[in-house]
Amino acid sequence: MPSGGGRLALAGLRKDYGVGEPAVDRLDLEIGQGEFVALLGPSGCGKTTTLRMIAGLVEPTAGRILLDGDDLTAKPVHRRNIGMVFQNYALFPHMSVADNIAFGLEMRGIAGADIRGRVAEALALVRLSGFEARRPKALSGGQQQRVALARALVIRPDLLLLDEPLSNLDAKLREEMRGEIREIQRRLGITTVFVTHDQTEALALADRVAVMERGRLAQLGTPEDVYERPATPFVARFVGRINALAAAAGGDGRLRIAGAAIPVADLLPVGARATVMVRPQHIALTPSGGALSGRITGLTYVGDVVQIAVAGDGFAVVAERGTADPGWRGLGPGQDVGVAWPATAALVFPENANGR
């Protein structure tokens, strides 16, 4: 269904509204043909503004947008051959499903017979054959999302843009639709840019994740890269759950937390301060004793894992255990435990590691 191509390059892209920091600030990003890239970040980080500049809905202050080498920066929306699914789907309520999907083809002057065939093809792709005559109000949220996806794909775009299309769905349906979107994208081989603030969606869907912070690219990498090897404390905190502990290098250059030497892979200059970050699943709890000792302050059962909060003199962490592991059932608030982790599991960020 896609027309082919789809190599996207953003060069020095910037959007400045004249108040405060730029919404997007000197963004450089290259996306390969057929690649699925997620723009991930908190509200206000610039991800949706970036997507809307690519689509032609927002004019950049500076920079260039190139698709297969063609400069789109000043081109109007209808000359970009880009399909977009909006957060609220933006379906025409007075039109049938078939007419909603056909709208973009009609605007492009496609012949009626070709339109009918392409609409039928798009409906089959999203598993909505037989829904042609229905109006959007007669559809569930998941079905409306499929119609919006079919409308974006029916024009055979070079690039597909998805602006948080799952945010209006319940948790179970979100998970189902994630799988469907990824399956369709792989089957068509269409280059896709997906905006989300949901780390689970980004990690589950994307070939690469572009984590954005305050209008800039904080890290670009595979889901494993950004989770296991975050480039900054911001990325470490935003992508997945993590413990952050203040540390300082002692006379031997080894880090100490609450006065206790802790295992890390590298030495720091004597007196250097750092933040040590450890994922909850890497925290080991042992009988009381060891370098760090604390007391369990609470257990939180969240289905597949139980979160065990531990506080000591000058530190606090949360450990996680799978609920299928019977060992956690012997733990309870008020119990004294030792806290440890492998040296390779500690992420060490020297002070000012997030400097801009």
Phi, psi and omega in degrees: 000316179296157186277354182101167182077202177116019176280116185252137176225127172252124185237111178058034185292134184215140172226118183238120180269002176087000179228124179070200180289156176300145176293322174226133191230102174054055183273124174245126183204132176240132182235127184280164179300129178079004183275148176250112182241132177259130169268112188242137177171170180287170176303136178086006182276349177106002185292315180289322176300319177300313181298318182289331173292320177299319182288339183096009181273342177229133181275127178294149172284325179202166178098179184226152176237117184241131176237113186054038178083351180273126181283112181265356193309318183256005182280143177291164184305314188288353179253014183259347183050052180238133175263140182223136173248120183274162181301321181261014178072325176055043176279151177278114187294334183273357181255152174289170175303313181299318181291323175300314182291325184283345189306311182295326178291320179296319178297336179267002176076025178289143181295149184304317181296319178293323179299313182300318180293319182287326175296316179298320178297316181293320179296320178295323181298321182260013175061046177233024176300135183097355180259010188306320188272352183286155174264155181306325183292343179269006183251152172285170179300318179295322178292321176297321178297321178294321178298315179298322178293318178297320179297323179288327185273336187295336180280001181057062185284159172279339186213138178246128179246131181236116183257091180044054187288349183258359189293339182266005183258155176286168190301315182295316181292326176303315182295318178297315183291328174305312180297320181292317180299316182294321179296315180295317181298318180291321181295320182275337183068031184269135176297130188225135173242124189238122179264131178203155169254002183264111183298325181298316178299314182298314182292324184284329189262323198272148166287319175222151180243128175255105181273125182250143178220120176050047174084358182240163178275111181278324178196144175232123181187179175293162176307320179295320179302307187288336178275312185274331184229060180298141184280335184219162173303325178300312180297317180301318181287323187282325184261095179091166178277145183202150174264137177239126183230134177285136183219160176217145180279129179277194183297337179265005180082357178273147184283147177230137176240125183052036177084353182259137176292134182236151184282123172222162186283328187234151174276155175240161176302144181305131179087350180296143177255149183207164169252126177259128181239136182221130177294145183303326182289346179268354181280122177261136176250129184235167173306151186312134182130175181101187185297312179245127178236141179209192182227136178293126181254349179175155174235135179237119181269120182235028175100272182277340178225159170244134180260126185246112181272132180229134177232141177225191180288099177091011177205160174210138179220165171236127174256155178235142174228140174297139183291345175284345178278114185290348185298329184290340183290345176271003182258152179197161179306141180091351181279134177278134181219157169268151182238130180209167175201157177294146179303324183288346181272350183273125173263121185249120179243108177302156181308140181070022178296340181262014185301144179253000000 
